[in-house]
Amino acid sequence: MKDRKLKRIQGVKAKIAMVGLAVLASGCAPKSPYLPKEYNPAVSARLRIYFGTSTTVTLNRTCLDDSNPYSFNANDPLVRGINNTVIGMPMPDIDEKYYSEYVVMAGIPIDIYSYGGGWSHPNAIGVSMHSRVFGNAITAVLEAGKDYETLYRHPNTVLRELVVVDGVVRTKPVAVKKYKGCKNAKVKRTPLPIGGNS
């Protein structure tokens, strides 16, 4: 009797948890014109972001008109799980193995901020340790029909274009500017669901 009751309670708990996760994931879906669902090389670019330091991507922020930017945390492995979100970009010979790929609108400003540190925890004798936040932000404009990737190489955020030459994927640096913050910027932030923009 106790076993049946226990199994029934566990089944109800599992169903409640699954419904809760489904509601949570559906509420987190990005609703932005800057993250198209389909790749159209005439108006969009593709961007791969490698896991590692935290990375925040902000699209369409300008200091002249800061009324409609869109921002998301791109590679939080705790939210996304350690599995790649793949949309068919060419892969260079690189040591990094975990990443997410996104379709983004081309021709608009994109800010990429890779950062780490800022953590604290008690050490062996109970004293709380803390590290400074490190990292920097860059700004670029991605061109339509091109593939890009970004990764963190301390102390810099790197953005590079992927180019296929004779069947070999090569990378070339992209001209970027150091990000300069806008005064009184208001950015709408929406977390991505586990499946990226797929």
C-alpha positions as CSV (number, residue, x, y, z in Angstrom):
1,M,0.0,0.0,0.0
2,K,2.8,2.4,1.0
3,D,4.7,1.6,-2.2
4,R,1.7,2.5,-4.4
5,K,1.1,5.8,-2.6
6,L,4.7,6.7,-2.8
7,K,4.8,5.9,-6.6
8,R,1.6,8.0,-7.1
9,I,3.1,10.9,-5.2
10,Q,6.3,10.7,-7.2
11,G,4.4,10.6,-10.5
12,V,2.3,13.7,-9.5
13,K,5.5,15.5,-8.6
14,A,7.2,14.6,-11.9
15,K,4.1,15.8,-13.9
16,I,4.1,19.1,-11.9
17,A,7.8,19.6,-12.5
18,M,7.4,18.9,-16.3
19,V,4.5,21.3,-16.6
20,G,6.5,24.0,-14.7
21,L,9.5,23.6,-16.9
22,A,7.4,23.8,-20.1
23,V,5.7,27.0,-18.9
24,L,9.1,28.4,-17.9
25,A,10.7,27.6,-21.2
26,S,7.8,29.0,-23.3
27,G,7.9,32.2,-21.3
28,C,11.6,32.7,-22.0
29,A,11.4,32.5,-25.8
30,P,13.0,35.6,-27.3
31,K,10.6,37.9,-29.1
32,S,12.9,40.2,-31.0
33,P,13.1,41.2,-34.6
34,Y,16.9,41.2,-34.2
35,L,17.0,37.4,-33.8
36,P,15.3,36.0,-36.9
37,K,14.1,32.4,-36.7
38,E,15.3,31.6,-40.3
39,Y,18.7,32.4,-41.8
40,N,18.4,34.7,-44.8
41,P,21.9,35.6,-46.2
42,A,20.5,38.7,-47.8
43,V,19.6,40.3,-44.4
44,S,21.1,38.2,-41.6
45,A,24.4,36.9,-40.3
46,R,25.3,33.9,-38.2
47,L,27.2,34.1,-34.9
48,R,28.8,31.4,-32.9
49,I,29.5,32.1,-29.2
50,Y,31.8,29.7,-27.3
51,F,31.1,28.8,-23.7
52,G,33.6,30.0,-21.1
53,T,33.2,33.3,-19.5
54,S,29.7,34.8,-19.4
55,T,28.8,36.6,-22.6
56,T,26.0,39.2,-23.0
57,V,25.0,40.3,-26.5
58,T,23.1,43.5,-27.1
59,L,21.7,44.2,-30.5
60,N,20.8,47.6,-32.0
61,R,22.0,49.8,-29.2
62,T,23.3,53.3,-30.2
63,C,23.9,56.3,-28.1
64,L,21.9,58.4,-30.5
65,D,18.8,56.3,-30.4
66,D,18.8,54.0,-27.4
67,S,15.1,53.4,-27.4
68,N,14.9,49.9,-28.9
69,P,17.9,47.7,-28.0
70,Y,17.6,44.0,-27.2
71,S,20.0,42.0,-25.0
72,F,20.5,38.4,-23.9
73,N,23.0,36.2,-22.0
74,A,24.3,34.0,-24.7
75,N,26.2,31.1,-23.2
76,D,25.2,30.4,-19.6
77,P,25.9,26.6,-19.4
78,L,23.8,26.4,-16.2
79,V,20.7,27.6,-18.2
80,R,21.4,25.9,-21.5
81,G,23.1,22.7,-20.4
82,I,26.4,21.6,-21.8
83,N,25.2,20.9,-25.4
84,N,25.7,22.8,-28.5
85,T,23.0,24.7,-30.3
86,V,24.0,24.2,-34.0
87,I,22.5,25.9,-37.1
88,G,25.0,24.7,-39.7
89,M,27.9,27.2,-39.5
90,P,31.3,26.0,-40.8
91,M,33.7,24.9,-37.9
92,P,37.3,25.9,-37.8
93,D,40.0,23.6,-36.2
94,I,39.8,25.0,-32.7
95,D,40.1,23.5,-29.2
96,E,36.8,25.0,-27.9
97,K,34.1,22.4,-28.0
98,Y,31.0,23.9,-26.5
99,Y,29.1,26.8,-28.1
100,S,25.8,28.1,-29.3
101,E,25.1,29.5,-32.8
102,Y,22.6,32.3,-33.5
103,V,21.0,34.0,-36.5
104,V,21.2,37.7,-36.0
105,M,20.1,40.7,-38.0
106,A,23.0,42.1,-40.0
107,G,23.8,45.8,-40.5
108,I,22.9,46.9,-37.0
109,P,25.3,47.5,-34.0
110,I,26.1,44.4,-31.9
111,D,27.8,44.8,-28.5
112,I,29.5,41.7,-27.1
113,Y,30.5,41.7,-23.5
114,S,32.5,38.7,-22.2
115,Y,33.3,38.7,-18.5
116,G,34.1,36.6,-15.6
117,G,35.1,36.8,-11.9
118,G,33.1,38.6,-9.3
119,W,32.6,35.4,-7.4
120,S,32.9,34.8,-3.7
121,H,32.9,31.7,-1.5
122,P,34.2,30.6,1.9
123,N,37.7,29.1,1.8
124,A,39.0,26.3,4.1
125,I,39.1,28.6,7.2
126,G,35.7,30.2,6.6
127,V,36.9,33.5,5.1
128,S,35.0,34.7,2.1
129,M,37.1,35.1,-1.0
130,H,36.3,37.5,-3.9
131,S,37.7,38.2,-7.3
132,R,37.4,41.3,-9.4
133,V,35.2,41.2,-12.5
134,F,37.3,41.0,-15.6
135,G,36.5,41.3,-19.3
136,N,35.6,44.0,-21.8
137,A,33.0,44.8,-24.4
138,I,33.3,45.4,-28.1
139,T,31.0,46.8,-30.7
140,A,30.8,45.8,-34.4
141,V,28.4,45.6,-37.3
142,L,28.0,42.2,-38.9
143,E,27.6,41.9,-42.6
144,A,24.8,40.0,-44.2
145,G,25.5,36.5,-45.5
146,K,28.7,36.1,-43.4
147,D,29.6,33.8,-40.5
148,Y,31.3,35.0,-37.3
149,E,32.4,33.6,-34.0
150,T,33.3,35.3,-30.7
151,L,35.4,34.0,-27.9
152,Y,37.3,35.4,-24.9
153,R,41.1,35.6,-24.9
154,H,42.1,37.3,-21.6
155,P,41.8,40.2,-21.4
156,N,40.0,40.7,-24.8
157,T,36.8,39.7,-26.4
158,V,37.7,38.4,-29.9
159,L,35.4,38.6,-33.0
160,R,36.4,36.9,-36.2
161,E,34.9,36.0,-39.5
162,L,34.8,32.5,-40.7
163,V,35.9,32.0,-44.3
164,V,36.0,28.7,-46.2
165,V,38.9,28.5,-48.6
166,D,39.4,25.2,-50.6
167,G,37.2,23.4,-48.1
168,V,39.2,24.6,-45.1
169,V,37.6,26.9,-42.6
170,R,39.8,29.8,-41.8
171,T,39.3,32.8,-39.5
172,K,40.1,36.4,-40.1
173,P,39.9,39.2,-37.6
174,V,37.0,41.7,-37.7
175,A,37.4,45.4,-37.1
176,V,35.8,46.2,-33.7
177,K,35.5,49.2,-31.5
178,K,35.8,49.3,-27.8
179,Y,32.3,49.6,-26.4
180,K,31.4,53.0,-24.9
181,G,28.4,53.1,-22.6
182,C,25.4,55.3,-23.2
183,K,24.1,57.5,-20.4
184,N,20.8,56.3,-19.0
185,A,20.6,53.3,-21.3
186,K,17.5,51.1,-20.8
187,V,17.9,47.7,-22.3
188,K,15.2,45.0,-22.5
189,R,16.8,41.7,-21.4
190,T,15.2,38.4,-22.1
191,P,16.8,35.0,-21.3
192,L,16.9,32.5,-24.2
193,P,15.3,29.1,-23.9
194,I,17.4,26.0,-23.6
195,G,17.1,25.4,-27.4
196,G,18.6,28.8,-28.4
197,N,16.6,30.4,-31.3
198,S,15.6,27.1,-32.8
